[in-house]
């Protein structure tokens, strides 16, 4: 069962992403990319089941993977774990302090004007910086995979293996990311990642009132 306050935090992130990256949601060439990375993988419905399956499947097959593939998957799992923990910390605060919550179009979310304050109250700057670094790493990793000349060939046996071990739902989530990234040109993707890096760094600097140097 999805925790209502965790869902409010997720609603808040999705709302902010839509406002911050509206150009990417609006452009046909990048709409799928924005939808996937800023909304689809944030969906909490069925997420706990997907997360558990991801860890079990990875632990079962990691010995068969290359070091680069293991690093890619472990970074994705780590990002997911850190994001959940940080958002749950925020949920714990708004559970006690309802003043942060507002409602628009029937959807509850944190007042975006109070969001920086909530970040300071709920999270540590080091954890949010680490999360941002992992976000950029995972974006670049997905793009690298989507442009690999043998990616399409590799995906087919992975799909069959996922069916065999009952992980087809997990595979579909991964496949969506691959399909969302594949049509995007190198120049557009570079611009996108730079935009994410710049805006998210600025947001954290505003929230924590500290300069951040993101390597």
TORDRENLO-81383 format. One record per residue (C-alpha): residue number from 1; residue in one letter; x, z, y. Coordinates in Angstrom, 1 decimal. Layout:
<recs>
n:res:px:pz:py
NUM:A:X:Z:Y $
...
</recs>
This chain:
<recs>
n:res:px:pz:py
1:X:0.0:0.0:0.0 $
2:X:1.3:-1.0:3.4 $
3:X:1.9:1.9:5.8 $
4:X:-0.3:1.3:8.9 $
5:X:2.4:2.5:11.4 $
6:X:5.1:0.4:9.7 $
7:X:2.7:-2.6:10.1 $
8:X:2.4:-1.8:13.8 $
9:X:6.2:-1.9:14.2 $
10:X:6.3:-5.3:12.4 $
11:X:3.5:-6.6:14.6 $
12:X:5.6:-5.5:17.6 $
13:X:8.7:-7.4:16.4 $
14:X:6.6:-10.6:15.7 $
15:X:4.9:-10.4:19.1 $
16:X:8.3:-10.1:20.9 $
17:X:9.8:-12.9:18.8 $
18:X:6.9:-15.2:19.7 $
19:X:7.5:-14.5:23.4 $
20:X:11.3:-14.6:23.3 $
21:X:11.6:-17.7:21.1 $
22:X:8.4:-19.5:22.2 $
23:X:10.3:-22.8:22.7 $
24:X:11.3:-22.8:19.0 $
25:X:7.8:-22.0:17.8 $
26:X:6.5:-24.8:20.0 $
27:X:8.9:-27.6:19.1 $
28:X:8.0:-29.5:16.0 $
29:X:11.7:-29.8:14.9 $
30:X:12.2:-26.0:14.9 $
31:X:8.7:-24.6:14.3 $
32:X:9.2:-24.1:10.6 $
33:X:12.5:-22.5:11.2 $
34:X:11.1:-20.0:13.7 $
35:X:8.0:-19.3:11.6 $
36:X:10.1:-18.5:8.6 $
37:X:12.8:-16.3:10.2 $
38:X:10.7:-14.6:12.8 $
39:X:7.4:-14.1:10.9 $
40:X:7.2:-15.2:7.3 $
41:X:9.9:-13.0:5.9 $
42:X:8.7:-10.1:8.0 $
43:X:5.3:-10.1:6.2 $
44:X:4.8:-6.7:4.6 $
45:X:2.0:-7.8:2.2 $
46:X:3.6:-7.9:-1.2 $
47:X:7.0:-7.2:0.3 $
48:X:7.8:-4.1:-1.8 $
49:X:7.2:-6.0:-5.0 $
50:X:9.4:-8.9:-3.8 $
51:X:12.2:-6.5:-2.8 $
52:X:12.1:-4.8:-6.1 $
53:X:12.1:-8.1:-8.0 $
54:X:15.0:-9.4:-5.8 $
55:X:17.2:-6.4:-6.7 $
56:X:16.4:-6.5:-10.4 $
57:X:16.9:-10.3:-10.6 $
58:X:20.2:-10.2:-8.7 $
59:X:21.6:-7.3:-10.8 $
60:X:20.7:-9.2:-14.0 $
61:X:22.4:-12.5:-13.0 $
62:X:25.1:-11.6:-10.5 $
63:X:27.8:-11.9:-13.2 $
64:X:27.0:-15.6:-13.4 $
65:X:27.3:-16.2:-9.7 $
66:X:30.3:-17.2:-7.6 $
67:X:31.8:-14.7:-5.2 $
68:X:30.4:-16.6:-2.3 $
69:X:26.9:-16.7:-3.8 $
70:X:27.1:-12.9:-4.4 $
71:X:28.2:-12.3:-0.9 $
72:X:25.3:-14.4:0.5 $
73:X:22.7:-12.6:-1.6 $
74:X:24.1:-9.1:-1.0 $
75:X:24.1:-9.7:2.8 $
76:X:20.5:-10.7:2.6 $
77:X:19.5:-7.7:0.5 $
78:X:21.5:-5.4:2.8 $
79:X:19.8:-6.9:5.9 $
80:X:16.4:-6.3:4.3 $
81:X:17.3:-2.7:3.4 $
82:X:18.6:-1.9:6.9 $
83:X:15.6:-3.6:8.6 $
84:X:13.1:-1.6:6.6 $
85:X:14.9:1.7:7.2 $
86:X:15.1:1.1:11.0 $
87:X:11.5:0.1:11.2 $
88:X:10.4:3.0:9.2 $
89:X:12.3:5.3:11.6 $
90:X:10.3:3.7:14.5 $
91:X:7.1:4.1:12.5 $
92:X:7.7:7.8:12.1 $
93:X:8.0:8.2:15.9 $
94:X:4.8:6.3:16.8 $
95:X:3.0:8.2:14.0 $
96:X:3.5:11.3:16.1 $
97:X:3.4:9.7:19.5 $
98:X:0.5:7.4:19.8 $
99:X:1.3:6.7:23.5 $
100:X:3.5:3.9:22.4 $
101:X:0.7:1.9:20.8 $
102:X:-1.5:-0.6:22.5 $
103:X:-3.9:-3.3:21.2 $
104:X:-4.3:-7.0:22.1 $
105:X:-6.7:-9.4:20.4 $
106:X:-7.5:-6.7:17.9 $
107:X:-3.9:-6.2:16.8 $
108:X:-2.1:-3.0:17.4 $
109:X:1.5:-3.1:18.4 $
110:X:4.0:-1.1:20.5 $
111:X:3.8:-1.6:24.2 $
112:X:6.7:-4.0:24.8 $
113:X:7.5:-2.2:28.1 $
114:X:8.1:0.9:26.0 $
115:X:9.9:-0.8:23.2 $
116:X:13.4:-0.2:24.5 $
117:X:12.6:3.5:24.9 $
118:X:11.4:3.6:21.3 $
119:X:14.6:2.0:20.1 $
120:X:16.6:4.7:21.8 $
121:X:14.4:7.5:20.4 $
122:X:14.2:6.2:16.8 $
123:X:17.4:4.3:16.0 $
124:X:21.1:4.5:16.5 $
125:X:22.8:1.7:18.4 $
126:X:25.4:1.3:15.6 $
127:X:22.7:0.6:13.1 $
128:X:20.9:-2.0:15.3 $
129:X:24.2:-3.8:16.1 $
130:X:25.0:-3.9:12.4 $
131:X:21.5:-5.4:11.8 $
132:X:22.0:-8.0:14.4 $
133:X:25.4:-9.1:12.9 $
134:X:23.7:-9.4:9.5 $
135:X:20.9:-11.5:11.0 $
136:X:23.4:-14.0:12.5 $
137:X:25.4:-14.1:9.2 $
138:X:22.3:-14.7:7.2 $
139:X:21.0:-17.5:9.5 $
140:X:24.4:-19.2:9.2 $
141:X:24.5:-18.7:5.5 $
142:X:21.0:-20.3:5.0 $
143:X:22.0:-23.2:7.1 $
144:X:25.3:-23.7:5.2 $
145:X:23.4:-23.8:1.9 $
146:X:20.8:-26.2:3.2 $
147:X:23.5:-28.7:4.2 $
148:X:25.4:-28.4:1.0 $
149:X:25.4:-31.9:-0.7 $
150:X:24.5:-30.4:-4.1 $
151:X:22.0:-27.9:-2.8 $
152:X:19.0:-30.0:-4.0 $
153:X:20.6:-30.3:-7.5 $
154:X:21.3:-26.6:-7.7 $
155:X:17.7:-25.6:-6.6 $
156:X:16.1:-27.2:-9.6 $
157:X:17.7:-25.1:-12.4 $
158:X:17.3:-22.0:-10.2 $
159:X:13.6:-22.7:-10.0 $
160:X:13.4:-23.0:-13.8 $
161:X:15.4:-19.7:-14.2 $
162:X:13.1:-18.0:-11.8 $
163:X:10.1:-19.0:-13.9 $
164:X:11.8:-17.8:-17.1 $
165:X:12.4:-14.3:-15.7 $
166:X:9.1:-14.0:-13.9 $
167:X:10.6:-14.3:-10.4 $
168:X:8.9:-17.4:-9.2 $
169:X:7.2:-15.7:-6.2 $
170:X:10.6:-14.5:-5.1 $
171:X:12.0:-18.0:-5.5 $
172:X:9.2:-19.5:-3.4 $
173:X:10.2:-17.2:-0.5 $
174:X:13.8:-18.4:-0.8 $
175:X:12.7:-22.0:-1.1 $
176:X:10.6:-21.8:2.1 $
177:X:13.8:-20.8:3.9 $
178:X:15.7:-23.6:2.4 $
179:X:13.0:-26.2:3.4 $
180:X:12.6:-24.7:6.9 $
181:X:16.4:-25.0:7.5 $
182:X:17.2:-28.3:5.9 $
183:X:15.6:-30.7:8.5 $
184:X:17.3:-29.0:11.4 $
185:X:20.4:-30.7:12.8 $
186:X:23.7:-28.9:13.2 $
187:X:23.6:-29.1:17.0 $
188:X:20.0:-27.7:17.2 $
189:X:20.8:-24.9:14.7 $
190:X:24.0:-23.9:16.6 $
191:X:22.0:-23.7:19.8 $
192:X:19.3:-21.7:18.0 $
193:X:21.8:-19.1:16.6 $
194:X:23.6:-18.8:20.0 $
195:X:20.2:-18.2:21.6 $
196:X:19.4:-15.5:19.0 $
197:X:22.8:-13.9:19.4 $
198:X:22.5:-13.9:23.2 $
199:X:19.0:-12.7:23.6 $
200:X:19.1:-10.0:20.9 $
201:X:22.4:-8.7:22.3 $
202:X:20.8:-8.4:25.8 $
203:X:17.8:-6.7:24.3 $
204:X:19.9:-4.1:22.6 $
205:X:22.0:-3.6:25.7 $
206:X:18.8:-3.0:27.7 $
207:X:17.4:-0.6:25.0 $
208:X:20.5:1.5:24.6 $
209:X:21.9:1.0:28.1 $
210:X:25.4:0.2:26.7 $
211:X:27.5:-2.9:26.6 $
212:X:27.7:-4.5:23.2 $
213:X:30.5:-6.8:22.0 $
214:X:29.1:-8.8:19.1 $
215:X:32.0:-10.5:17.2 $
</recs>
